[in-house]
């Protein structure tokens, strides 16, 4: 199947005109450690909402090419780029919806002229997205709002929800989960809310589960259990957002004050294209790209399609470079035919998975290009 056929198939089965993810739900700290970007590197990144692509600028690469099949997702990246260029850090957090604000329309008007006509049509015509904050504007974020307003109050008291974020030892977190959180009501309600049917209609597109075998809810429940016991909820921005609708003081990498000026300083090294990753990679000279942030792109591709994308990456990737990606419910690995060219890095992968605060993935994969 050609890359054009893949694009057409995805476009026919999933609406790419809407903002699906208004923020990145992957841990940039883990990504940056695994990619080990050096100053002067050339990088390719799945755009998604833009946060992790922008985080890559803190490592001072020579160039980042961001690609996405969705013009709406590129609009998410584009408004962030304009905001970094125009606003101070506090204003940026206000526009994103991370801090309270009554002047988001004013902040938006200051940067609107920097946006392409298409991005202006998305944001300028969506007053609710501006008023509520950009990070709240995606379909997935609205799905999480339903979880926060309906599922959690039904299964967990306000006191239990707040207690979740008190610092605890591993033993205390284990006991809290077993005695306070993991009730029969929680499991029954969560299995419905996290089911393929409900997630496909409220959160992710049904097409995105095409290659998932078996239950969707059960593995996600195990991921949540791991996050509440093995990780420290107090420091987890993604868990804070799910439960309370914002990050509190635990901000993802791209939103932290200490990274703001570095991203702003290097923002002109970033370009973006409405394109699938395979077509973009195929157009690059052999051995020309050092680092690849592939998000969870293989979640939506068959094994044969995934192998073809990895073959293109093996050709375009520079020896000594790296690629990194997440598996959620669909396991994908470099094909055996590329064993001499793409070498998995199991220690880095396993440590990245253990450390990732974005806990709703079954595996993190770091691979070296030989």
N, C-alpha and C positions, 0 to 999 in steps of 0.2 A: 504494500500500500504506500502511495506517495505521501509526502508531507502535505501536499495540497488536499489529498483525500482525507487525511487526518483532520486538518483544519476544518474542512467542509462538514465532516461528520460531527465534530465537537460543536460547531456553530449551529448545526441543525438540531442538536439535542440539548444544548444549554444556551441560555440567553446571555450573550456577552455585552449587551447594551446597558446592563445595570451594574452598579457597584456591588459586588458580592462580598468583598473583604475591604473594609475601610481602614484596616490596620493589619500589620503582619503578625500572624500567630505562630511564629517560629523564633527561637531564641537567638538573637544576633550575637550575643557573647560566645555561644557555642560555635556558631558559624565562623566568626572571625578567628577564633583559636584554631579551628580545623583547617581553614583555608590558608592561614599563615601568609597573608598578602604582604608583599614587599613593595617599598616605594618604586615606582616605575613599571609595575605589573600592568598588563592589559587584562581586564576582567569582563566576563559576561554574566548577567544576572537576570533571573526571572523578576519582573517588576513587582507583581502582586500589588500591594498598596504603597510600596515605595520605601518603607522604613528600613528594611535590611539592606537594600541597595544603597541607601544613603549612609547607613552605618559603615559600609565598606570604604567610603571615602575617608574615614578617620585613619585608615592605614596608608593613605597617600598614594594610591595607584596612579599610573599615568592616564588611564582611561577606563571607564566603565560603560559598556553597552547594555542597557536594560531593554528587555523584550517582553511582550505580552500579546496574547491573542485578543484581549479585551480592551477596547478603547476607553471604557469606563475605569478600568484599573490604571491605565496610563494617565487618566485625568487625576487619579489619586496621587500618583507620583508627581505630576506636573504642579498641582497646587502646593504640594510640600516644597518643591524646589523654589517656587515663587515666594513662599512664606519664609524659607531660610534666607533668601536674598533680601527680603524687605523688612521683616519684623525682628524685634529683639526676642530673646528666649522666652520671657514671660508672655509676650503677646502671641508667640507661636503656640505655646501651650493653651492659651485661651481659644485661639481659632480651632485647634485640634479637638477641643472639648475636654481636655485633661484638667483644666482649671476653670472655675466659674467665671462667667463673663456676661456682660450686657451689651458689649460693643462688637460682637463678631461680624455683623454686617459692615461696620466701619472698617474693621481690619481687612475683611475680604475686598472691599472697594479699593483699598490701598495697593493691592497686588493684582487685581482683576485684569488690568491691561497687559500684564505679562503672560497671561494664559492664551493658548491657541483658541480659535473660534469654537472648536468642539468642546474643549474643557470649559469655556465660558458658558456654553449651552447646557452642560451638565450641572455646574455649580450655580450659575446665575439664575437658572430656572427652578432651582431647588432650595427655596428659602428655608425649609425645615431642616435640611442638611446643614446649612450655614448656622442657623439659630441653635441647633442642638450640638454642634461641634462635629468636625469632619470625621473623627474617629468613631463616631456613633452611627454613621450614615450607611453602613453596608447591610446587606441581607443577612449575613452571618451574625453581625452584631445585634440586629433586631431579633434574631432567633435566640441569642443569649439573653436578651431582655425578657423574652417570654419565660425562659428558664428561671430568671431571677425573680420575676413577679408572680409566677404561677407555681412552678415545680418546687422551688426552695421553701417558700412559705407553707406549702402543703406538707412538706416532709421534715423541715428543720425549724425550730423556734428561732426567733431573733437572737436570743441569748446564745444558742448553739452556734449560729452563724458567726457571731462576734468572737466567741471563744475559739473558733477555728484558727484565728489569726494571732492568738496569744502565743508567745514563744514557749516551746515545749521541747523536752528531750525526745529522742526516738521512742523510748518506752512510753512516755506520756502521750505522744501522738498516736501510737498504736492502740493504747487503751482508750483514748478519746474516740478514735474511729470506730472501734469495736463496740463501745458502750453507749456512745452518744449519736454517732452519725449513721452507722450502717444498720438501720432499722429495716424491717420488712416493707414498711410503707415507702421508704427511700428506694429500695431495690425495684419494687413493682412500678412505681411512678417513673423512675429513671429509665427502666427498660422500655417503657412506652415512649418517653420523650426522646430517647437516644436511638430509637428504632430507625431502620432504613426508611420506612414510610414517612415518619414525622420529620426526620432530618432532611429527607429529600424534598419535602414540600415547604418547610419553613427555613431551613438552613442552607445546606449544600444542594446543588442540582441533582436530581435522580441519576443523571448520566454519570456523575462522579463516582457512583458506586458500581459501575458496570463490571469491574474486575475484582470486586470484593466477594470472597467466598464465605458463606456461613453468616453467623450473626454479626450485626454491626454494634449492637448495644453491649453485649457481653465484654468484648475486648476494651471498649471505651470505659466501662465500669471498672475494669482492672486498672486502667491507666489513672483513673480518678483516685482509686484506693492507693496506688503507689504515690501519687502527688501529695495526698493527705498524710501519709505515714513516712515515706522515705525522704521527701523533700520538706523544706521548711515553709509552710504557708505564709508566714509573716513577711517573707522576703520575695514572694512570688507575684509579680505584677499581673500575670494572666489570670491567676486564681482570684486576685482582688477584683479584677474587672468582671469576672463571671458572677461573683457573689454580690458585689456592691455597685457595679456599673462604672467603676473607674479604678485608677491605679494606686491611689493613696500616694505614699512617698516612694514606692518601689517602681521606678520608671524603667521601661525598656531602653535599650542602648541608645537609639537614635534621638530619644526625647530628653536625655540627661544634659544638664547644663554644661558639664565638662566636655561634652562632645559637640556642642552647638557651633562654636566658632570654627572648629576644624572642618566640619561639614560645609559650613558656609564658604570657607576659604577655598575649598576644592570643588565647589559645586559645578564649575564650568568644565570639569573633566568627565561629567556625566552626560550621556545622550540616550535617547529612548526611541524605540521603533515598534510599530504595530506589526508584529511578526511572530511566528512560532520559533522555538529555540532551534529546531533542526534546520530550518531554512536559513536562519541567521548564521549558524555555525558553518553550514555548507558553503556559504558565500565568503568565508574568511580564508586567507592563505594557510597552508599547512604550517603547523607549529607556531601559530601567531597569538594564541590566547593562553594566559598563565593560570587564571583562576575562574572557576565556574560555580556560581550559586544557582542550583537547580530547583530550589524550593521543594515541593512534593510533586513535581511534574510527572513522574513515572506512575503516580497513583492513578492517572487517567489514561494510561497507555497499556496496550497489550504487551506481552513479553517480546513479540517480534518487533513491535514499534519501538519499545524501549531499547532493544538491542541495536536498532538502526540509528537511534539518536546517539547512543554511546559510541557507536562506530564513527559517526561524524565528529564527535568530541575527541576521540582518540586521534583522528587525523589532524584536527585543527589545534589540539592542545600542544603546548610546549613541554618538552621533557623536563621533569622536575616540578611541573605544575600540579594543581589539585582541583578536584571537584567535590562538592558536598551536596547532599540532598537528604530529605526525610522520607521514610516510609510510614504511612499511617496504618492502613489496613491491607495494603497490597505489597507484598515483599518483592523488591526488585534489586538485582545485583548485576555487575558487569558480566556479560556472557563469556563462556569459556573460550570462545574464539579470540577474545581480547586479553587473555590472561597475561600475555607478555607485554601488553601496552597499558592496561589499566589495572593497578595493583591496590586492592583494598587495604586500608589501614585499620585493622581491628581494634588496637588499643585506643587510638584516637576516637574511633567510632563509638566504642563502648563507653568511654569516659564522657564523650559528648552527650550520649543518651542519658547517662546517669545524672549529669549536671544540668540538663536542659530544664528550665522552668516552664517552658511551653511543653506540657506533659502529655498531650494527646497524640503522640506518635509512638508507634511500636518499635521504631529503630531510627538511628541516625547513621548515615553512611558517609565516610570520608574515603576518598580514593586518590591515589597518586598516579600521575601520568609518567610513564617510562619511555 
